[in-house]
Amino acid sequence: MTIEYLPLQSGDKMPLIGFGCWKVDPKDAPETIYNAIKVGYRLIDSASNYKNEEAIGKGINMAIKDGLVKREELFVTTKLWSTYHKKEHVREALEKQLEQLGLDYVDMFLVHFPLPLKHVPIDVKYPPGWYQPGEDVITLDRAPMHECWAAMEQLVEAGLTRNIGVSNFNVQLLMDMLTYAKIKPALLQVELHPYLQQEHLVRWVQQQGIAVTAYSSFGPTSFIATGSKRAKGVEPLFENPTIKDIAAKYNRNPSEVCLRWSLERNVAVVPKSLNVDRMKMNLSALDWKMDEEDVQAINQLDMGLRFNDPMVNAQKLPIFY
Ligand SMILES: NC(=O)c1ccc[n+]([C@@H]2O[C@H](COP(=O)([O-])OP(=O)(O)OC[C@H]3O[C@@H](n4cnc5c(N)ncnc54)[C@H](OP(=O)(O)O)[C@@H]3O)[C@@H](O)[C@H]2O)c1
């Protein structure tokens, strides 16, 4: 298996398949990340809000120490949490994350959500999550994105991250951002799977020279564990007859069909699995191709069905409406 890459504006190359770290328990994370690197993953997709970065960093550093990989062969992505959008908090957030990861720099730093939450000082609660300590309601902050982005740009100049990008942004926000960005976002990471295809968003963003990564490529699968009613109420992607028929045609698993469909759109993926065999299976999406007629058949499955939606989750925030 050879890793394939997407070119970024900086000249860096981002692996087309990475390993997703959301819901990896900190107690499992060092071994899981070590195994992911051992089986061939070269991109690790982390975030402060996954509440496991210290343990993720342990896994990365164990793999480097054991000679499985050199730091420069790895592509580490992490994300700025929403309580650090004010320009004076952006750098301290990444510095804290680097300390937790045990790294000098990351390869990609993404604004996690276009959603400024009231700041929580690191020494009060870290990572802070969605709410102010002791509260269970969302408190927004007056932190304009153009100031947040200027602070992100300074992190590139300071050598703390090689690239910067955004996550969960839409076309309107990106159009505005392109009017002031000195460094254009290198990457957009959004929820994408056969039930939520966001065709216009993906095409427009790619036309701007911005790379796209799909998260939650297996659709509802990841959200069953969060108790999502939407995820429980829909046919599992792996049971969908179109996905199953295409899997049978190529003697592959339905999960591989979901990943390969993204790669056929030139969209990177970051599947998460705690299981080494499934980790390997997910990487093997690089090994084959899907006929255009099968891509077209999957394109018919779009339902505009979003699972990572802060409106239907506890936060009740309509950021995608
Ligand atoms: N930017 C954002 O806001 C955002 C939001 C969500 C996710 N993400 C990123 O995207 C990554 C991936 O998304 P995700 O974690 O939501 O979900 P995912 O990768 O779509 O799905 C993970 C689920 O699928 C199972 N699975 C993995 N490989 C499988 C296979 N080959 N066959 C059958 N089941 C399989 C996993 O179980 P096992 O572990 O038991 O294999 C787990 O339950 C995250 O980890 C995170 O890094 C980013």
The ligand as a Gaussian input file, in Angstrom:
#p B3LYP/6-31G(d) Opt

LIG

0 1
 N      -14.072000      18.641000      12.358000
 C      -15.073000      18.127000      13.029000
 O      -15.965000      18.823000      13.542000
 C      -15.164000      16.629000      13.164000
 C      -16.349000      16.033000      13.625000
 C      -16.417000      14.645000      13.697000
 C      -15.324000      13.876000      13.349000
 N      -14.158000      14.493000      12.941000
 C      -12.938000      13.699000      12.620000
 O      -13.281000      12.680000      11.698000
 C      -12.905000      11.418000      12.239000
 C      -13.806000      10.321000      11.670000
 O      -15.140000      10.559000      11.987000
 P      -15.913000       9.737000      13.107000
 O      -14.980000       9.340000      14.173000
 O      -17.113000      10.543000      13.442000
 O      -16.483000       8.474000      12.382000
 P      -16.148000       7.406000      11.270000
 O      -14.709000       7.275000      11.037000
 O      -17.073000       7.704000      10.141000
 O      -16.731000       6.096000      11.975000
 C      -16.176000       5.547000      13.116000
 C      -17.057000       4.380000      13.523000
 O      -17.040000       3.382000      12.500000
 C      -16.515000       2.144000      13.029000
 N      -15.644000       1.610000      11.981000
 C      -14.428000       2.073000      11.613000
 N      -13.936000       1.354000      10.570000
 C      -14.863000       0.429000      10.287000
 C      -14.942000      -0.602000       9.307000
 N      -13.961000      -0.798000       8.424000
 N      -16.025000      -1.396000       9.286000
 C      -17.030000      -1.211000      10.180000
 N      -17.031000      -0.240000      11.133000
 C      -15.952000       0.583000      11.170000
 C      -15.781000       2.522000      14.292000
 O      -15.812000       1.477000      15.214000
 P      -14.460000       0.786000      15.746000
 O      -13.619000       1.853000      16.376000
 O      -14.959000      -0.216000      16.729000
 O      -13.820000       0.158000      14.543000
 C      -16.596000       3.708000      14.777000
 O      -17.767000       3.263000      15.436000
 C      -13.003000      11.647000      13.743000
 O      -12.372000      10.634000      14.489000
 C      -12.366000      13.006000      13.853000
 O      -10.965000      12.902000      13.779000
 C      -14.067000      15.849000      12.826000

